[in-house]
Amino acid sequence: ADIYFYPNFIIVYSSKEKFAIIGLNELRLTFTPVRFIETGTVPADSKIIDRTWAKVNKNGTPDKRFKDNYEIPVVRYGNIALQTSTGLNEEYEFSNYEFAEAFANSFLSYQNTIKALWSN
């Protein structure tokens, strides 16, 4: 489904028959960092924060039993989860951690402002 954000609600849209309108007061947004072992191409907007090996020992050193063992980058992604008590449960990973964090912080700040206005 597609998710559309509006000033006081979101719309979760699959089709003309399958959609939901959810108030911002019902939505829980959580943001978490994710260490991701990137075996594919590292996106240009990601930051490599560590390295590991394709074949690794329990202590983190390369397993020397494998001839062509190679390093793999570990990147930091941002995870945004959207949940409601009525069943919405979506998670998204973003390659640009800083942008995802900025969006989450801005959204939560806006949501708190809206909640404060509704309670008055």
N, C-alpha and C positions, 0 to 999 in steps of 0.2 A: 504494500500500500504506500501511497504518497502521503507525506505529512506537510500540511500548510500551517504556518504560524501567523496568527492575527493578533491584534493588540490585547484582546481579553480571552481568546480561546484558540484551540488548534482544531484543524479538521484532518482526520485520518480517512483517506479516500482510496477505495479499491475499485468501485464502480458506482453507477447511479443507484444501485440497490444496496451496496455495501459501503457505508461510510459512517463516521461518528464525529460528533462535535463534542469537544472536551474543554471544559473551563480550565484556565490556568491554575485556579485554586485546587484542582483535582490532580494536577500533573506533578510528579516527582522527577526531577532531573538530577542525576549524579554524574560527577566527572571523576575519572581515575586515570592515573598514568599506567601504561602497559609497556613492559619490556618484551619486544617481539624479535625472535630470531628470523631474520629476513633471508630466506633461501632464494628469493627471486631478485629482481632489480630493486635497489633501494630508491624510493621516490626522491626526487630532487629537493623536496621541502622537508625531508626527514633528517634527523641528526643521529649519527652513529654514536652510541654511548658506551659500547663495549664490543668485544669480539669473542667468539667461541670456535670450536672445531666441529667439522662434520662428524667425526668419530671422537668422542671425548671420554676420558676416564672419570670416575666418580669425584675425583679431587679437582677436576677442571682442566687438567693437562691433556695435550693431544695423545690419542691412543696410537702408539708407534707400531702396532701390529698391521696397520693399514698403510700401504705404500703411498697412495695419492691423497692423503688426508689434507684438507684445506680449511682455511679460516672462513668463518661466516660472520657477517656483521650483526650486531644486536642494536636495534633502533628503539627509540622511545616514541610510542604513539599515544594519542589521547583517546580514551573511551568515554562516550556519552551514552548514558542509559536513560530512557524515558519510560516511566511506569505510572499506572493508575490502579486504583483498587478494583476497577471494573474490567481489567483484563489487558490493557495495553502493556506490552513488555517488549521494547525495542532497544537494541544496542548497536552503536555505530563506532567504528574505529577510524580515527583520522590520522593521516601520516604527519600532519603539521601539529605537533603537540601544543605549541604556543597559541596558535589560532583557535584550536578546540578549547583550550583553557580559557582564553579571553571570551569566547562565545558563552561558555558555561557560566563564567563569573558575571557577565553582563546580563544573561538571561535570569539568573538567580537574583541579582540585584533588582531587575525590573519586576520580577515576580513578587519579591518582598515589598516593593513600593505599591504594587497593585493590591496586595493583601492588606497593607496598612490603610489604603484608601477605602477598601470594602468594609473594614472593621469600624470605620468612623461613621 
